[in-house]
Amino acid sequence: QVQLVESGGGLVQAGGSLRLSCAASGMIFSIDDMGWYRQAPGKQRELVATITAGGNTNYADSVKGRFTISRDYAEKTVYLQMSSLKPEDTAVYYCNAGITSLSNRGIQRLYWGQGTQVTVSS
């Protein structure tokens, strides 16, 4: 069974920093794109950043210059370094990944983590 587990959320003051991690585990054959999304109360889930298997990155305009996405291929982990945090960054952050499992190498599925809360106080 494949799963994604996030960690690193918490409460931080405006202007502070946090680093989120998301580790993939299980019967994994390969991992393609990985990404971070967030959902604030009463709002739809939105893209924060993505990183391809080749290392190309993409960011939402609202986080460009403040957030950095990276990945460790050996550890099957994606990170989100968040700096200069603002109260409007408060949300539940979710990671996702396109994963092909060992048990079904013909199909890539999109997996999601359970989410981690980030709260930025003013």
N, C-alpha and C positions, 0 to 999 in steps of 0.2 A: 504494500500500500504506500502511495506517495503522499507526503504532506509537506506543507510550508508552515514554519513556526516563526512568528515575529517576536522581537524583543527590543527594549531600549526606550519605550515611551515613558512619559512621566509629566511632571509639572515643572515648568521653567518660567522665569521672568522674561518679559520682553527684552530683546537684545541678546538673549542667551543662545546656547547651542545644545543640540541633542544629536545622537547618532542612533539610527534605527538599523536593526539587523533582521534578515529573513533567511533562514536556513532550510534548504530542501533536503528531505531524507526519504528513504525507502528504496524500492526496486527501480532505480532510475537508469535509463539507457543514455539519455541525452537531455540537455536543457537548452532551449532556444532563447527567445527574448524574455527579459525579466522587467518588472516594473513596480512602481509605487503609485497608489491611488489614495484619496482621502475623502471622507464624508463628514461634513459638519452637520449639526442638528438642523433638521428641516430642509436640508439641501441634498441635491443629487451627488452621487459619487463622481469625483472628477480625477482626471489624470494629473499626477504630480511630475513623474519622470519615468523614462524607460531607458533600457540599455539592451542592445542587441547582442547576439552571440559573438559578434565581431568586435564589440566594445563601443559601437556608436551610441551616442546618448541624445535624448530629446527631453526638453523641459517645458512645463507650463510657463507662460510669461510671468505669472505671479511669483514664481520662485527662482527665476533665472538670476544668477549671480549670488544667490544666497544658499541654495541647496546643491549638493553634488551626489550623483548616483555612481556607484562602482560595484564591481563584483569580484568574487574570488572563485575561480573556476574549480580549483581543487577542493575547496570547502563547500561548493555548491551554495554559496551565500551571496545575497545582494545587500548592499548597504545604502543608507540615505543619510548623508551628513547634512544637518540643518543648522544654519547659522543665521544671526540677525533675525531671530524669530519674532513674529508679530502676533498679537492676539487673534488676528484673522487666520492664522495658521492652525488654530485649535480645531481638532477633528480626530476621528478614528482613522488611522493610517493602515492600509491594507497592501500587502505585496501580492503579486501574481507572477506566474511563470508558465511558459509553454513547455511542457515536459512529455517526453516519450518514455514509457515505462518498459522495463525488461520483459514484462509479460505480454506486451502488445506493441511490438516495434513498428507496426504499420500505421499507428495513429498517434498524433500529438494532441494532448488535452491541455486545456487551460486550468491551472489550479490556483486557488486563492488561500491566503492565510486567514487566521481568525480575527486579525485586527489588533492594533495596539493604540491606546489613547494618548494623544499629545495635547496638553493644555498649556497655553501661554497666557500668563497673567500680565495685566498692564501696570 
